[in-house]
Amino acid sequence: MLKHNEPMASHCSLRAGGLAQDFYTPESVTALVDFLKHTTQPLLFIGLGSNLLIRDQGFKGVVIKLTLLKSIHLDKTKITVDSGATLAKLSRFLLANNLYGGEFLSAIPGTVGGALAMNAGAFGAEFWSFVKQVTTLDNSGTIHQRQVEDFDIEYRKVTPHHTGECFVSATLNFNNPHSNQLIQDLLNKRNATQPIGLPSCGSVFKNPTGHYAAQLIEQAGLKGVCIGGACISTKHANFIINTNQASADDIENLILHIQQTVKLTANIDLETELKII
Ligand SMILES: Cc1cc2nc3c(=O)[nH]c(=O)nc-3n(C[C@H](O)[C@H](O)[C@H](O)COP(=O)(O)OP(=O)(O)OC[C@H]3O[C@@H](n4cnc5c(N)ncnc54)[C@H](O)[C@@H]3O)c2cc1C
């Protein structure tokens, strides 16, 4: 379905942001291929918007939300999953089929496409450790099979050698012999330390080598500081919460304030994990 002037605050977990000029939710890969063959506009592919902030000026192009492409297939231990499937669904699917290693995914509120783009990770595990191959689609609607070697994979950063392609699906291999993490334990751990349930994007900043961003922000005395409706969480200092109709500007200004303060107090440059468009 194609919509116009769609508020991106409705599609981003920070509940802030401007309008997408056009907004498309394809119901199949075939429909998406056909759409791409007929558009020349700038494109932005999204999943659940759990790591995304669209500036208040909006996006002049088409935002393509892939959450209707969400099937998962299993062939022995090889899983093929569409990029719009949620990580929670994938994690439940793995357990139901006695496949282990993906328990950490239950704690990350995004899609497979977002996890591929971000190399999402938690509790010491990272998504790309389980990737065997991915299917991508370029801006003109051509499908490609890409190997892991076609990407530079780092902590929360994925650089494709072939740019301008979105992730359509991934082939994964989860073959740990047994589970060593109980999903409920992981979720309890999360709930105890993070402001889960409030509008946020999870960790705003990457952890600099040898440091924790949350600790640096807390040591800079910033916990609880607000700009407009955007506040640094008092529970976890690396979370910004939209407490009261924050604009994207409020959030970005708070990010800048944190970066400048931590630079002054610790002489460390904090880099955002959040994608700002
Ligand atoms: C409460 C909370 C806790 C979180 N905890 C964690 C955590 O523990 N670990 C962690 O890594 N992250 C965490 N996050 C951040 C977020 O959930 C992850 O980064 C997730 O992988 C983003 O997935 P998404 O589908 O929401 O992506 P989006 O936010 O929609 O997009 C993120 C980026 O990926 C790109 N993208 C999305 N789909 C595609 C696609 N199909 N093809 C190409 N590019 C695409 C977008 O353009 C954008 O640049 C947390 C977020 C919240 C709100």
PDBQT file of the ligand as one rigid body, heavy atoms in Angstrom, charges set to zero:
ROOT
HETATM    1  C1  LIG A 301      14.168  -0.727  24.067  1.00  0.00    +0.000 C 
HETATM    2  C2  LIG A 301      15.190  -0.994  22.983  1.00  0.00    +0.000 A 
HETATM    3  C3  LIG A 301      16.234  -1.876  23.242  1.00  0.00    +0.000 A 
HETATM    4  C4  LIG A 301      17.194  -2.130  22.253  1.00  0.00    +0.000 A 
HETATM    5  N1  LIG A 301      18.199  -3.013  22.537  1.00  0.00    +0.000 NA
HETATM    6  C5  LIG A 301      19.121  -3.287  21.572  1.00  0.00    +0.000 A 
HETATM    7  C6  LIG A 301      20.183  -4.234  21.812  1.00  0.00    +0.000 A 
HETATM    8  O1  LIG A 301      20.279  -4.826  22.865  1.00  0.00    +0.000 OA
HETATM    9  N2  LIG A 301      21.073  -4.459  20.827  1.00  0.00    +0.000 N 
HETATM   10  C7  LIG A 301      20.987  -3.841  19.619  1.00  0.00    +0.000 A 
HETATM   11  O2  LIG A 301      21.819  -4.113  18.754  1.00  0.00    +0.000 OA
HETATM   12  N3  LIG A 301      20.007  -2.946  19.361  1.00  0.00    +0.000 NA
HETATM   13  C8  LIG A 301      19.078  -2.660  20.293  1.00  0.00    +0.000 A 
HETATM   14  N4  LIG A 301      18.077  -1.757  20.028  1.00  0.00    +0.000 N 
HETATM   15  C9  LIG A 301      18.074  -1.040  18.727  1.00  0.00    +0.000 C 
HETATM   16  C10 LIG A 301      17.278  -1.750  17.605  1.00  0.00    +0.000 C 
HETATM   17  O3  LIG A 301      16.266  -2.571  18.155  1.00  0.00    +0.000 OA
HETATM   18  C11 LIG A 301      18.187  -2.581  16.708  1.00  0.00    +0.000 C 
HETATM   19  O4  LIG A 301      19.178  -1.783  16.103  1.00  0.00    +0.000 OA
HETATM   20  C12 LIG A 301      17.376  -3.275  15.584  1.00  0.00    +0.000 C 
HETATM   21  O5  LIG A 301      18.219  -4.157  14.898  1.00  0.00    +0.000 OA
HETATM   22  C13 LIG A 301      16.774  -2.289  14.586  1.00  0.00    +0.000 C 
HETATM   23  O6  LIG A 301      15.857  -3.013  13.794  1.00  0.00    +0.000 OA
HETATM   24  P1  LIG A 301      14.664  -2.275  13.061  1.00  0.00    +0.000 P 
HETATM   25  O7  LIG A 301      13.948  -3.268  12.225  1.00  0.00    +0.000 OA
HETATM   26  O8  LIG A 301      13.805  -1.562  14.045  1.00  0.00    +0.000 OA
HETATM   27  O9  LIG A 301      15.462  -1.256  12.168  1.00  0.00    +0.000 OA
HETATM   28  P2  LIG A 301      15.088   0.281  11.853  1.00  0.00    +0.000 P 
HETATM   29  O10 LIG A 301      15.195   1.063  13.113  1.00  0.00    +0.000 OA
HETATM   30  O11 LIG A 301      13.815   0.342  11.110  1.00  0.00    +0.000 OA
HETATM   31  O12 LIG A 301      16.307   0.676  10.909  1.00  0.00    +0.000 OA
HETATM   32  C14 LIG A 301      17.617   0.764  11.445  1.00  0.00    +0.000 C 
HETATM   33  C15 LIG A 301      18.603   0.926  10.284  1.00  0.00    +0.000 C 
HETATM   34  O13 LIG A 301      18.563  -0.251   9.488  1.00  0.00    +0.000 OA
HETATM   35  C16 LIG A 301      18.203   0.066   8.138  1.00  0.00    +0.000 C 
HETATM   36  N5  LIG A 301      17.353  -1.026   7.648  1.00  0.00    +0.000 N 
HETATM   37  C17 LIG A 301      16.274  -1.554   8.250  1.00  0.00    +0.000 A 
HETATM   38  N6  LIG A 301      15.778  -2.562   7.513  1.00  0.00    +0.000 NA
HETATM   39  C18 LIG A 301      16.562  -2.657   6.411  1.00  0.00    +0.000 A 
HETATM   40  C19 LIG A 301      16.565  -3.505   5.263  1.00  0.00    +0.000 A 
HETATM   41  N7  LIG A 301      15.663  -4.481   5.093  1.00  0.00    +0.000 N 
HETATM   42  N8  LIG A 301      17.534  -3.326   4.331  1.00  0.00    +0.000 NA
HETATM   43  C20 LIG A 301      18.474  -2.347   4.498  1.00  0.00    +0.000 A 
HETATM   44  N9  LIG A 301      18.522  -1.509   5.556  1.00  0.00    +0.000 NA
HETATM   45  C21 LIG A 301      17.572  -1.673   6.503  1.00  0.00    +0.000 A 
HETATM   46  C22 LIG A 301      17.465   1.398   8.221  1.00  0.00    +0.000 C 
HETATM   47  O14 LIG A 301      17.543   2.122   7.008  1.00  0.00    +0.000 OA
HETATM   48  C23 LIG A 301      18.245   2.081   9.349  1.00  0.00    +0.000 C 
HETATM   49  O15 LIG A 301      19.439   2.641   8.853  1.00  0.00    +0.000 OA
HETATM   50  C24 LIG A 301      17.096  -1.489  20.991  1.00  0.00    +0.000 A 
HETATM   51  C25 LIG A 301      16.029  -0.609  20.744  1.00  0.00    +0.000 A 
HETATM   52  C26 LIG A 301      15.089  -0.358  21.716  1.00  0.00    +0.000 A 
HETATM   53  C27 LIG A 301      13.948   0.565  21.411  1.00  0.00    +0.000 C 
ENDROOT
TORSDOF 0
